[in-house]
Amino acid sequence: MSEHILVTGGAGFIGTHLCAALLDRGAHVTAVDSLRAGRLPALTRLRQHERFTLIEHDITEPLDWRTPVTAVMHLASPIGPAHVRDHPVPTLLAGSAGTVNALDIARRYGARIVLMSSAEVYGDALVQPQPETYAGNVDPVGVMSGYQEAKRFLEAMAMAYRREFGVNAGIIRPFNVYGPGMLPSDRRVVAAFVAAALSGQDLVVNGPKAIRSLCYVDDFVTGLIAMMDSDASGPINVGACEGTAIGDLAELVVSTVGTGSVRLGPSTETDAAARVPDIALARDTLGWEPSTPLKDGIRAAVDDMRLRIANQATVRFDVPAAWTSLIPEVSALQCRADSVGGALRWLTESYPVLAPRLLSPDGQLVSWTNIYLAQDNVRDLDGLDTILTGDVTLIALPAMAGG
Ligand SMILES: NC(=O)c1ccc[n+]([C@@H]2O[C@H](COP(=O)([O-])OP(=O)(O)OC[C@H]3O[C@@H](n4cnc5c(N)ncnc54)[C@H](O)[C@@H]3O)[C@@H](O)[C@H]2O)c1
């Protein structure tokens, strides 16, 4: 059988890079994604490929899937401290129900399955660097527990399916991954720093000495595919073994971009002091180690985001009467965005008081049908992911405006 690989979360940052790499080696690829995190421009390119299919589906619900697959890559999960803190319930459901649904597909077809855990399973690590044998230091009711416990459950269930049902499951523990394809609206550290520097703003550093492992996405995907091609159970750490202080990262981004400045902010509960992997197991089992120098990777990420921002349109919001009491000091709203969803996400993040009008209880943007585009500056009408090709004004209809 020719390779057919199901990628949950295939429309995301790592997922789109993985799908592209799998297509390059001749596989048929089906991405299953709720499009919860928005649609990346890379997805538009993938959809032009004849061996690529996208199924819009929430993996926390069983998928009626009846085509044999050779492998399942389970990436679907909300991510990012800010989002996970605000929406722990869908995060825990993706790690629990979503993981079971992905494992069931692999079990049905005797397929290899690789599941994406996270370095967050180590919590506030007391061992440096972290080997896979370190069991972690996680507070089960802490602010990040929705994500940490989701990933710990994912690992436990993967091992349970392996031991009880003989499923060929393998667990990867990624540390921070970055590179081209990150959205300017992404609030994870590298994307947030690059976006801030490109717009000449302050890069707010909440713990300058906190150490992170930063792995370039192409290196990471090579490790992920090596894991898919092996029968290893893991868990296996995949990340850069050299730690980078967050303050140094901010300085590197500012010097690469040429604008922006570093400002110290208050430290937060989510800033574990150091998270750096011991990658001896990845070297021995997968023959993998990262090779892209941080300076080169940041340069590629900056160039990509610079281009993306240059192509954004100016979006004006026609402020409905029902919003003026919520944001009385604001008479005109305007942002730069490349899609309708991107503009609405900016609105919810910049004015959280509007979020209840724009987001469903689990943090998803409400239907775009409540938004009216005052101009025709779009390529194809494609819901929230409608690409803007020129400046537009968005008008909220009464259902969304709350009037
Ligand atoms: N990027 C990193 O630095 C990093 C680090 C550690 C772990 N990981 C893990 O890697 C995976 C991919 O991360 P990413 O950076 O590409 O994130 P991402 O947000 O860009 O991609 C995740 C994708 O999953 C989809 N998704 C979320 N919930 C879903 C659901 N219930 N059903 C279907 N689709 C759903 C989103 O729409 C999104 O497209 C995640 O499991 C994440 O926890 C990533």
The ligand as an SDF file (V2000), in Angstrom:
LIG
                    3D

 44 48  0  0  0  0  0  0  0  0999 V2000
    5.0310   24.5790   18.7110 N   0  0  0  0  0  0  0  0  0  0  0  0
    5.6350   24.2180   19.8340 C   0  0  0  0  0  0  0  0  0  0  0  0
    6.5660   24.8860   20.2800 O   0  0  0  0  0  0  0  0  0  0  0  0
    5.1940   22.9870   20.5840 C   0  0  0  0  0  0  0  0  0  0  0  0
    5.8490   22.6300   21.7550 C   0  0  0  0  0  0  0  0  0  0  0  0
    5.4190   21.5190   22.4670 C   0  0  0  0  0  0  0  0  0  0  0  0
    4.3570   20.7700   22.0030 C   0  0  0  0  0  0  0  0  0  0  0  0
    3.7300   21.1340   20.8460 N   0  0  0  0  0  0  0  0  0  0  0  0
    2.5860   20.3370   20.4030 C   0  0  0  0  0  0  0  0  0  0  0  0
    2.6530   20.1800   19.0190 O   0  0  0  0  0  0  0  0  0  0  0  0
    1.3390   20.1650   18.4750 C   0  0  0  0  0  0  0  0  0  0  0  0
    1.2330   21.1830   17.3420 C   0  0  0  0  0  0  0  0  0  0  0  0
    1.5860   22.4680   17.8290 O   0  0  0  0  0  0  0  0  0  0  0  0
    1.5890   23.7510   16.8810 P   0  0  0  0  0  0  0  0  0  0  0  0
    2.6700   24.6380   17.3470 O   0  0  0  0  0  0  0  0  0  0  0  0
    1.5720   23.3480   15.4630 O   0  0  0  0  0  0  0  0  0  0  0  0
    0.2060   24.4300   17.3150 O   0  0  0  0  0  0  0  0  0  0  0  0
   -0.9340   25.0810   16.3900 P   0  0  0  0  0  0  0  0  0  0  0  0
   -1.9230   25.7490   17.2890 O   0  0  0  0  0  0  0  0  0  0  0  0
   -0.3370   25.9030   15.3100 O   0  0  0  0  0  0  0  0  0  0  0  0
   -1.5930   23.7900   15.7390 O   0  0  0  0  0  0  0  0  0  0  0  0
   -2.4960   22.9750   16.4250 C   0  0  0  0  0  0  0  0  0  0  0  0
   -3.6400   22.6570   15.4880 C   0  0  0  0  0  0  0  0  0  0  0  0
   -4.5670   21.8090   16.1820 O   0  0  0  0  0  0  0  0  0  0  0  0
   -5.8740   22.2270   15.8380 C   0  0  0  0  0  0  0  0  0  0  0  0
   -6.7700   21.7980   16.9020 N   0  0  0  0  0  0  0  0  0  0  0  0
   -6.8240   22.2230   18.1860 C   0  0  0  0  0  0  0  0  0  0  0  0
   -7.7830   21.5660   18.8500 N   0  0  0  0  0  0  0  0  0  0  0  0
   -8.3450   20.7060   17.9550 C   0  0  0  0  0  0  0  0  0  0  0  0
   -9.3810   19.7470   18.0330 C   0  0  0  0  0  0  0  0  0  0  0  0
  -10.0560   19.5410   19.1720 N   0  0  0  0  0  0  0  0  0  0  0  0
   -9.6990   19.0310   16.9190 N   0  0  0  0  0  0  0  0  0  0  0  0
   -9.0390   19.2300   15.7650 C   0  0  0  0  0  0  0  0  0  0  0  0
   -8.0540   20.1360   15.6210 N   0  0  0  0  0  0  0  0  0  0  0  0
   -7.7060   20.8500   16.7140 C   0  0  0  0  0  0  0  0  0  0  0  0
   -5.7740   23.7500   15.6970 C   0  0  0  0  0  0  0  0  0  0  0  0
   -6.8170   24.2580   14.8750 O   0  0  0  0  0  0  0  0  0  0  0  0
   -4.4100   23.9140   15.0630 C   0  0  0  0  0  0  0  0  0  0  0  0
   -4.4930   23.9590   13.6520 O   0  0  0  0  0  0  0  0  0  0  0  0
    0.3790   20.4090   19.6280 C   0  0  0  0  0  0  0  0  0  0  0  0
   -0.0920   19.1620   20.1010 O   0  0  0  0  0  0  0  0  0  0  0  0
    1.2600   21.0330   20.6730 C   0  0  0  0  0  0  0  0  0  0  0  0
    0.7690   20.7780   21.9810 O   0  0  0  0  0  0  0  0  0  0  0  0
    4.1200   22.2210   20.1340 C   0  0  0  0  0  0  0  0  0  0  0  0
  1  2  1  0
  2  3  2  0
  2  4  1  0
  4  5  1  0
  4 44  2  0
  5  6  2  0
  6  7  1  0
  7  8  2  0
  8  9  1  0
  8 44  1  0
  9 10  1  0
  9 42  1  0
 10 11  1  0
 11 12  1  0
 11 40  1  0
 12 13  1  0
 13 14  1  0
 14 15  2  0
 14 16  1  0
 14 17  1  0
 17 18  1  0
 18 19  2  0
 18 20  1  0
 18 21  1  0
 21 22  1  0
 22 23  1  0
 23 24  1  0
 23 38  1  0
 24 25  1  0
 25 26  1  0
 25 36  1  0
 26 27  1  0
 26 35  1  0
 27 28  2  0
 28 29  1  0
 29 30  1  0
 29 35  2  0
 30 31  1  0
 30 32  2  0
 32 33  1  0
 33 34  2  0
 34 35  1  0
 36 37  1  0
 36 38  1  0
 38 39  1  0
 40 41  1  0
 40 42  1  0
 42 43  1  0
M  CHG  2   8   1  16  -1
M  END
$$$$
